[in-house]
Amino acid sequence: MDYNPDAKVTHHAHDNPVFESPSRKISATSDHADIGPVRKKSILHNRSSEHDGSNSGRSDAEKPSNGDLRCKKISVTDSVYSKSKFPDSSNDDRSWWYLFCLQCRSDDGRQSWKPSYWPKLCPYPFCPTYRQFTRIIVLCLIGIISWCIFYSIVGETAAPPNGQLFQLIFLSICAHLGGWLISLTTLPPLIGMLFTGIIFQNVNIVNIDESFNGICKELRNVALVIILIRAGLDLDPNAMKKLKLTLVKVGIGPWFIEAAVIAVLSVYVLNLSWIYGLLLGSVVAAVSPAVVVSCLFRLRVKGYGVAKGIPTLIIAVSGIDDAISVAGFGIIKSIIFSNSSVMNLIIEGPLSVIGGIGFGVFWGIMSYFTPEKYDPFVIPLRVLLLLAGGMISIFGSEMIGFGGAGPLACVTAAFVSIYGWSKQGWDVEDNPANTAFEIFWMIFEPILFGITGTTVKINQLDANVVYYCVGILLAGIVIRIIATVLLGIGSQLNLKEKIFVAIACMSKATVQAALGPVTLGLVAASSEEYDWAQKMLNVCVLSIVLTAPSAAILMTLLGPVLLTKAKFNTDSQTWRRSHRPSIRDISIIDEEEERDGNDVSYESPKHLSDIKEIA
């Protein structure tokens, strides 16, 4: 064909790859986003298309069952058999500012509307969506109106700036915002919540003094109920059976060693009594699931550690350690503050253990058989029944003087319940009960860590005591890591994997925040016991400040180095903790959908059949 310079060119650049710049990026919403072999698409475009494709072919086994209307997610350990390769993110050349803004603004894939001028006024992704903006406005209006209602009912208690109710609500809201800001850095939000409480108290934005002890104690107990029930729901019965020996070796054994080390050092370094040393050791040795879960998810979606079920192992270890810590704390506290005879104190410990486990089994069986599994209200009734059992366990055991029984009852009831519900078709790792208590925790997490932060008075801290506390914590952490590696000999975990498990188990937050200030409110202000209780609180707060961010950072950095990466994975949405829960996830089942799903089998799924036996 002869070249005609006068001919009108009608082709566009995208029709000829020669004119395409390799570095040019086009929005996923462009009309020509699919044209041209070298054109790059937005990651959100790919994500949405994969999500749509993943839901297009639901099998009969994935139909709603037992009141659970949500899309079922595959087990954590099913990634070994998935056929989708892990993405390579090493070529991601976007700026850090762009990535930072993406953390704040993400597309939820749902239909939305916005004014025509909004994209120009608030360009993507540097400004919130119209839906997010209007939601914030509505929440602010609801908050203001709610405060007005409270003020009209209770009067000065809700009045700014010194009303107790006003200060607690204001502190909780600001703690939530502080946690959200910290979460953008991939650190646990509880760090921001704790520092919000510390800063607000020490710059006199709020003044949480001794007059708040009563309400703060009850709020901590409610938060403790949620922590323990979540710990029990995290205990997969099949995983417990497969990993029982490994759990003892790398979980329970190191817990006792760390608790003993902390107790001995606190007696000789901080001059505590032996009983207070044991009390402190039982609290500090607990592991925080709130810290490790987000880090485990980021590693899991890349395939690290899933072949041997290491995420499942660490979650189980943290749940068991929390149960032992809270039960031990309750028993020792009852001994310290009890006026009973020596014989009663001797039998109180075994009775607390037996009574707590017995009541937990009874309440778990009740939650399993009632309500009936086809009841359209089965989800909220099960959640409320389990929550009520946990509340009566904690508050009732305190009232009758058997403080160690309540925590064991909470964990046992949750474990027995999830075991029974899994037989009826609920996924152990992804079910409405887990989601409901995640929502409860989202409410009480800023309350717990905010009021814990206010107990730290910087101007009253002794620098030498702080140094001693840091030294005790570091000694306990190092010895626990060594103990985990040594006690893990004989399992199929290699040396690097045992080190990673030990690093994950050094994280401390939830139990320390819930129990650290308890003793301080039970002793006289001018007594020697008050000084001991203050030192215990300092150790607990420092354990959160030191271990929560460091454990999160070390897990993120060392995970790819210490863990083996699987060749294939499942979609990143297959773990229940990958999404932010909402009330929609625990909504009441519709009767028509229930009738349509009556043919669904309720045989328990085999989640952990692909876990290698590492015990």
C-alpha positions in Angstrom: 0.0 0.0 0.0 1.3 3.5 -0.9 1.8 6.0 1.8 -0.6 9.0 1.4 0.4 11.9 3.6 -2.8 13.7 3.0 -5.0 10.8 4.2 -7.0 11.6 7.4 -5.8 9.5 10.3 -8.7 8.0 12.2 -6.8 5.6 14.4 -6.3 6.3 18.1 -3.1 5.7 20.0 -4.5 2.7 21.7 -5.1 0.9 18.4 -1.3 0.8 17.7 0.9 -0.6 20.5 3.8 1.4 19.0 2.2 4.6 20.3 1.6 3.1 23.8 3.9 4.3 26.6 4.8 1.4 28.8 4.5 3.6 31.9 1.1 5.1 31.0 -1.6 4.2 33.5 -5.3 4.4 32.7 -8.2 4.4 35.1 -10.2 1.2 35.3 -13.3 3.1 34.4 -11.9 4.3 31.0 -13.8 3.2 27.9 -10.5 1.8 26.5 -9.3 0.1 29.7 -9.3 -3.3 28.0 -7.6 -2.2 24.7 -3.9 -2.6 24.2 -1.7 -5.4 25.4 0.6 -3.3 27.5 -2.0 -1.0 29.1 -2.1 -1.3 32.9 -5.3 -1.4 34.9 -6.1 -0.2 38.3 -5.7 -2.7 41.1 -9.2 -2.0 42.2 -10.5 -3.0 38.7 -8.8 -6.4 39.0 -9.9 -6.8 42.6 -13.6 -6.2 41.8 -13.5 -8.4 38.7 -12.0 -11.3 40.8 -14.5 -10.7 43.5 -17.4 -10.9 41.0 -16.0 -14.0 39.5 -15.6 -15.7 42.7 -19.2 -15.4 43.6 -20.7 -16.3 40.2 -20.6 -20.0 40.7 -21.8 -20.9 44.2 -22.4 -24.5 44.6 -25.2 -26.1 46.6 -22.8 -26.7 49.5 -22.3 -22.9 49.8 -26.1 -22.2 50.3 -27.1 -20.5 53.5 -27.3 -22.9 56.4 -28.3 -22.7 60.0 -29.3 -19.0 59.8 -26.0 -17.9 58.3 -26.7 -15.8 55.2 -23.2 -14.7 54.5 -21.0 -16.0 51.7 -19.0 -18.9 53.2 -15.3 -18.5 53.3 -12.7 -21.3 52.9 -10.7 -22.4 55.9 -7.3 -20.8 56.7 -5.5 -24.0 55.7 -7.4 -24.7 52.5 -4.9 -22.4 50.7 -2.5 -25.4 50.2 -4.8 -26.8 47.6 -5.9 -23.6 45.8 -4.7 -23.2 42.2 -4.2 -19.4 42.2 -0.7 -18.3 42.4 0.4 -15.6 44.9 0.7 -12.1 43.4 4.1 -10.6 43.2 4.0 -7.1 44.6 7.6 -6.3 44.1 6.8 -4.3 40.9 4.4 -1.9 42.6 5.8 1.5 41.8 3.0 3.7 43.2 4.0 6.5 45.6 3.8 6.0 49.3 1.3 8.9 49.5 -1.0 7.2 47.1 -0.8 3.9 49.0 -1.4 5.7 52.3 -4.6 7.3 50.9 -5.8 3.9 49.6 -5.7 2.7 53.3 -8.3 5.4 54.1 -10.5 5.0 51.0 -11.4 1.6 49.5 -14.2 0.5 47.2 -16.6 -1.8 48.9 -18.1 -2.9 45.6 -21.7 -1.8 46.4 -23.8 0.4 44.3 -23.5 4.1 45.2 -24.5 7.5 44.1 -22.7 10.8 44.1 -23.3 14.3 42.7 -21.7 15.1 39.4 -19.4 17.7 41.0 -18.0 15.4 43.7 -15.1 13.8 41.7 -13.8 17.3 40.9 -14.3 18.5 44.4 -12.8 15.4 46.0 -10.5 13.5 43.6 -9.8 9.8 44.1 -8.2 8.5 46.3 -7.1 11.6 48.2 -10.6 12.5 49.6 -13.4 10.4 51.0 -16.2 9.1 48.9 -19.5 10.8 48.9 -20.9 7.9 50.9 -18.2 8.1 53.5 -18.6 11.9 53.8 -22.3 11.7 54.3 -22.0 8.8 56.7 -19.6 10.9 58.9 -22.0 13.8 58.8 -24.9 11.5 59.9 -22.9 9.9 62.7 -21.9 13.3 64.0 -25.5 14.5 64.0 -26.6 11.3 65.8 -23.8 11.7 68.3 -24.8 15.3 69.0 -28.5 14.5 69.4 -27.7 11.5 71.6 -25.6 13.7 73.9 -28.4 16.2 74.1 -30.8 13.3 75.1 -28.4 12.1 77.8 -27.9 15.6 79.1 -31.7 16.1 79.3 -32.0 12.9 81.3 -29.0 12.7 83.6 -28.1 16.4 83.8 -24.6 17.4 85.0 -23.2 13.9 84.6 -23.3 14.3 80.8 -22.3 18.0 80.8 -18.9 19.1 79.5 -16.2 19.4 80.4 -16.2 17.6 83.8 -19.2 15.3 83.6 -18.2 11.6 84.1 -20.4 10.3 81.2 -19.2 13.1 78.9 -15.5 12.4 79.7 -15.8 8.7 79.1 -17.7 9.1 75.8 -15.3 11.8 74.6 -12.3 9.7 75.6 -13.7 6.6 73.8 -14.4 8.5 70.6 -11.0 10.1 70.5 -9.4 6.8 71.3 -11.2 5.2 68.4 -9.9 8.0 66.1 -6.4 7.5 67.5 -6.5 3.8 66.9 -7.7 4.4 63.3 -4.8 6.7 62.6 -2.3 4.2 64.0 -3.9 1.4 61.9 -3.0 3.2 58.7 0.6 2.4 59.5 -0.3 -1.3 59.8 0.4 -1.2 63.6 -2.3 -2.5 65.9 -5.0 0.2 66.6 -4.8 -0.4 70.3 -1.5 1.4 70.4 -3.1 4.6 69.3 -6.0 4.0 71.8 -3.6 3.5 74.7 -1.5 6.6 73.9 -4.7 8.7 73.4 -5.7 7.9 77.0 -2.1 8.6 78.3 -1.9 11.9 76.5 -5.4 13.1 77.4 -4.9 12.3 81.0 -1.5 14.0 81.3 -2.4 17.2 79.5 -5.7 17.5 81.4 -8.0 17.1 78.5 -9.8 14.5 80.7 -9.5 13.8 84.3 -10.3 10.1 85.1 -9.7 10.0 88.9 -10.7 7.7 91.7 -14.4 8.7 91.4 -14.4 6.7 88.1 -13.2 3.5 89.7 -16.6 1.9 90.0 -17.7 2.4 86.4 -14.3 1.7 85.0 -14.2 -1.6 86.8 -17.5 -2.7 85.3 -16.4 -1.6 81.8 -13.2 -3.6 82.1 -15.2 -6.7 83.2 -17.5 -6.4 80.2 -14.5 -6.1 77.9 -13.0 -9.1 79.6 -16.1 -11.1 78.9 -15.8 -10.3 75.2 -12.1 -11.1 75.2 -12.6 -14.5 76.7 -15.6 -15.5 74.6 -13.7 -14.5 71.4 -10.8 -16.6 72.7 -13.1 -19.6 73.1 -14.7 -19.2 69.7 -11.2 -19.1 68.2 -10.4 -22.6 69.5 -11.1 -24.9 66.5 -11.9 -28.4 67.9 -10.3 -30.1 64.9 -7.2 -28.0 65.3 -7.0 -28.7 69.0 -7.1 -32.4 68.3 -4.4 -32.3 65.6 -2.1 -29.8 67.4 -2.6 -30.8 71.0 1.0 -31.8 71.7 2.4 -28.8 69.9 0.0 -26.5 71.8 1.4 -27.8 75.1 5.0 -27.5 73.9 5.0 -24.0 72.3 2.0 -22.5 74.2 1.2 -23.7 77.7 4.8 -24.7 78.7 6.3 -21.3 77.8 3.4 -19.6 79.5 4.3 -21.2 82.8 8.0 -20.4 82.3 7.4 -16.8 81.5 5.0 -16.3 84.4 7.5 -17.9 86.8 10.4 -15.7 85.5 8.3 -12.5 85.9 7.2 -13.5 89.4 10.7 -14.2 90.6 12.2 -11.1 89.1 9.4 -8.9 90.4 10.0 -10.1 93.9 13.7 -9.5 93.9 13.9 -6.4 91.7 10.6 -4.6 92.4 10.4 -5.8 96.0 6.9 -7.2 95.6 5.6 -10.0 97.9 5.5 -13.5 96.5 1.7 -13.6 96.1 1.8 -10.3 94.2 4.6 -11.5 92.1 2.6 -14.6 91.1 -0.4 -12.3 90.4 1.8 -10.1 88.1 3.3 -13.1 86.3 -0.1 -14.6 85.5 -1.2 -11.4 83.8 2.0 -10.5 81.9 2.4 -14.0 80.4 -0.9 -13.7 78.4 -0.7 -13.4 74.6 -2.9 -10.8 72.7 -4.8 -12.1 69.7 -5.7 -8.5 68.9 -2.0 -7.9 67.9 -1.2 -11.1 66.1 -4.3 -11.6 64.0 -3.8 -8.7 61.5 -0.1 -9.6 61.0 -1.0 -13.3 60.5 -3.6 -12.3 57.9 -1.1 -10.3 55.9 1.4 -13.2 55.9 -1.3 -15.8 55.2 -2.6 -14.1 52.0 1.0 -14.3 50.7 1.2 -18.0 51.6 3.6 -17.9 54.5 3.1 -20.6 57.1 -0.2 -21.9 55.8 1.2 -25.3 54.8 1.7 -26.3 58.5 -1.3 -24.3 59.9 0.9 -21.9 61.8 -1.8 -19.1 61.9 -4.2 -21.6 63.4 -1.6 -22.7 65.9 -0.8 -19.2 67.1 -4.5 -18.2 67.4 -5.1 -21.4 69.5 -2.1 -20.6 71.7 -3.2 -17.1 72.4 -6.7 -18.2 73.3 -5.5 -20.9 75.7 -2.9 -18.6 77.3 -5.5 -15.9 77.8 -7.8 -18.4 79.6 -5.1 -19.6 81.9 -3.9 -16.1 82.7 -7.4 -14.8 83.6 -8.3 -17.9 85.6 -5.0 -17.8 87.4 -5.4 -14.1 88.1 -8.9 -14.6 89.5 -7.8 -17.5 91.8 -4.8 -15.6 93.2 -6.8 -12.4 93.6 -9.4 -14.3 95.5 -6.7 -15.7 97.8 -5.2 -12.2 98.4 -8.4 -10.4 99.3 -10.3 -13.3 100.9 -11.0 -13.5 104.6 -11.6 -17.2 104.6 -9.6 -19.8 106.6 -6.5 -21.5 105.2 -8.5 -24.7 104.5 -11.0 -22.8 102.5 -8.3 -21.0 100.5 -6.7 -24.4 99.7 -9.9 -25.9 98.3 -10.9 -22.7 96.6 -8.5 -23.1 93.6 -9.7 -26.6 92.6 -13.3 -25.7 93.2 -12.9 -22.6 90.9 -11.5 -24.8 88.1 -14.1 -27.5 88.4 -17.0 -25.2 88.9 -15.9 -22.9 86.0 -15.5 -25.7 83.5 -18.7 -27.4 84.7 -20.8 -24.3 84.2 -19.1 -23.5 80.9 -20.0 -27.0 79.6 -23.6 -26.7 80.8 -24.0 -23.2 79.2 -22.3 -24.3 76.0 -24.7 -27.3 75.7 -27.7 -24.9 76.3 -26.4 -22.6 73.5 -26.1 -25.6 71.2 -29.6 -27.0 71.7 -31.5 -23.7 72.2 -32.7 -22.1 70.1 -33.7 -24.7 67.5 -31.3 -24.5 64.5 -34.0 -23.6 61.9 -35.4 -20.8 64.0 -35.3 -17.5 61.9 -34.0 -15.7 65.0 -31.3 -18.3 65.7 -28.3 -15.9 65.1 -29.2 -13.1 67.5 -30.6 -15.6 70.1 -27.4 -17.6 70.1 -25.2 -14.5 70.4 -27.2 -13.0 73.2 -27.4 -16.3 75.1 -23.6 -16.8 74.9 -23.1 -13.2 76.0 -25.5 -13.5 78.9 -23.7 -16.7 80.1 -20.4 -14.9 80.0 -21.6 -11.9 81.9 -23.2 -14.0 84.6 -20.0 -16.1 84.9 -17.7 -13.1 85.4 -20.0 -11.0 87.7 -21.5 -14.0 89.5 -18.1 -15.6 90.3 -16.9 -12.3 91.7 -19.9 -12.0 93.9 -19.6 -15.4 95.5 -15.8 -15.2 95.9 -14.7 -17.6 93.3 -13.1 -15.2 90.8 -11.2 -17.9 88.9 -14.3 -19.8 87.9 -15.8 -17.0 85.7 -13.1 -16.8 83.1 -12.9 -20.5 82.7 -16.7 -20.7 82.3 -16.6 -18.0 79.5 -13.9 -19.8 77.5 -15.4 -23.3 78.0 -18.9 -22.2 77.1 -17.7 -20.5 73.9 -15.6 -23.6 72.9 -18.5 -26.1 73.6 -20.9 -23.8 71.7 -18.7 -23.5 68.6 -18.1 -27.2 68.6 -21.9 -27.9 68.6 -22.6 -25.2 66.0 -20.0 -26.6 63.7 -21.8 -29.9 63.7 -24.9 -28.0 62.5 -23.1 -26.4 59.5 -21.5 -23.2 60.9 -17.9 -22.6 59.9 -15.6 -22.6 62.9 -13.5 -19.8 61.4 -16.3 -17.7 59.8 -19.7 -17.7 61.6 -22.1 -15.0 62.8 -21.2 -15.5 66.4 -17.6 -14.7 65.7 -18.7 -11.6 63.7 -21.0 -10.4 66.4 -18.3 -10.5 69.1 -15.9 -8.8 66.7 -18.4 -6.0 66.5 -18.7 -5.9 70.3 -15.0 -5.8 70.6 -14.8 -2.8 68.1 -17.1 -1.0 70.6 -15.2 -1.9 73.8 -11.6 -1.9 72.5 -11.3 2.0 72.6 -13.1 2.1 75.9 -10.7 -0.5 77.5 -7.5 0.9 76.2 -8.5 4.5 76.6 -9.3 4.2 80.3 -6.2 2.0 80.8 -4.1 4.8 79.3 -5.6 7.3 81.8 -4.2 5.3 84.7 -0.6 6.3 83.7 0.4 9.5 85.5 3.8 10.5 83.9 4.6 13.0 86.6 4.3 10.3 89.2 6.5 7.7 87.5 9.9 6.8 89.1 12.5 6.5 86.3 14.4 3.7 88.2 11.2 1.7 88.6 10.5 2.1 84.8 13.9 0.8 84.0 13.5 -2.1 86.3 10.1 -2.9 84.7 11.5 -2.8 81.2 14.4 -5.1 82.3 11.9 -7.6 83.8 9.8 -7.6 80.6 12.8 -8.1 78.3 14.1 -10.9 80.5 10.7 -12.7 80.4 10.4 -12.3 76.7 13.9 -13.6 75.9 13.5 -16.6 78.2 10.1 -17.4 76.7 11.6 -17.3 73.2 14.3 -19.7 74.3 11.8 -21.9 76.1 9.6 -22.1 73.0 12.5 -23.2 70.8 13.7 -25.8 73.3 10.2 -27.2 74.2 9.3 -27.3 70.6 11.9 -30.0 69.9 10.2 -33.1 68.7 7.5 -31.4 66.7 7.6 -31.0 62.9 8.1 -27.2 63.3 11.6 -26.3 62.2 13.8 -23.8 64.1 12.7 -20.8 62.1 9.1 -21.6 62.6 9.5 -22.0 66.3 11.2 -18.7 66.5 8.4 -17.0 64.6 5.8 -18.6 67.0 7.8 -17.4 70.0 7.9 -13.8 68.5 4.2 -13.8 67.9 3.6 -15.0 71.5 5.5 -12.1 73.0 2.7 -9.7 72.1 0.7 -8.4 75.1 -2.3 -6.1 75.2 -5.8 -7.2 75.9 -5.5 -9.1 79.1 -2.9 -6.7 80.5 -5.2 -3.8 79.8 -8.2 -5.5 81.4 -6.5 -6.8 84.5 -3.6 -4.5 85.1 -5.6 -1.7 86.9 -7.8 -4.2 88.9 -5.6 -4.5 92.0 -5.1 -0.8 92.2 -8.8 -0.3 92.9 -8.9 -2.9 95.7 -6.2 -1.6 98.1 -6.0 1.4 100.3 -4.2 4.4 98.8 -1.7 4.8 101.7 -0.7 1.1 102.1 2.3 -0.8 101.0 0.0 -2.9 98.8 -1.0 0.2 96.9 2.7 0.7 95.9 2.8 -2.9 94.7 -0.4 -2.5 92.7 1.0 0.6 91.1 4.2 -1.2 90.1 2.0 -4.0 88.6 0.1 -1.5 86.6 3.3 0.1 85.3 4.6 -3.3 84.2 1.3 -4.1 82.4 1.2 -0.7 80.6 4.9 -0.9 79.6 4.3 -4.5 78.3 1.6 -3.2 75.9 3.7 -0.2 74.8 6.9 -2.3 74.2 5.6 -5.6 72.9 2.5 -4.8 70.8 4.2 -2.6 68.2 7.5 -4.5 68.3 5.7 -7.9 67.9 3.7 -6.5 65.0 6.8 -5.1 63.2 8.9 -8.2 63.8 6.1 -10.5 62.6 5.7 -8.4 59.4 9.5 -8.2 58.7 10.6 -11.7 59.8 7.6 -13.6 58.6 8.8 -13.9 55.0 12.2 -14.9 56.3 11.3 -17.5 58.9 8.2 -19.1 57.3 8.0 -21.2 54.3 5.9 -19.8 51.4 3.3 -22.0 49.8 3.2 -22.0 46.0 -0.6 -21.6 45.7 -3.1 -19.7 47.7 -6.8 -18.9 48.0 -8.4 -15.5 47.6 -7.5 -13.0 50.2 -11.1 -12.8 51.4 -11.1 -16.4 52.6 -10.2 -15.7 56.2 -13.0 -14.2 58.3 -10.7 -11.5 59.7 -10.0 -10.1 56.3 -13.1 -7.9 56.3 -14.5 -5.3 58.7 -17.6 -6.9 60.2 -20.9 -5.2 60.3 -24.4 -5.7 61.6 -25.5 -7.1 58.2 -23.3 -10.2 58.9 -25.5 -11.2 61.9 -28.9 -10.2 60.5 -32.0 -12.3 61.2 -32.6 -15.0 58.6 -35.5 -14.3 56.2 -38.2 -17.0 56.4 -38.3 -17.5 52.6 -34.6 -17.9 52.4 -34.8 -20.4 55.3 -37.4 -22.4 53.4 -35.3 -22.3 50.3 -32.3 -23.6 52.2 -34.0 -26.4 54.1 -32.3 -28.9 51.8 -28.8 -27.8 53.0 -26.8 -30.5 54.7 -25.7 -29.7 58.2 -22.8 -32.1 58.3 -19.7 -30.5 59.8 -17.1 -29.3 57.3 -13.7 -30.7 57.5 -11.7 -27.5 57.8 -8.4 -28.8 58.9 -8.0 -32.0 56.9 -5.2 -30.4 55.0 -3.1 -29.4 58.1 0.0 -31.5 58.4 0.3 -33.4 61.7 2.9 -31.3 63.5 2.4 -32.6 66.9 
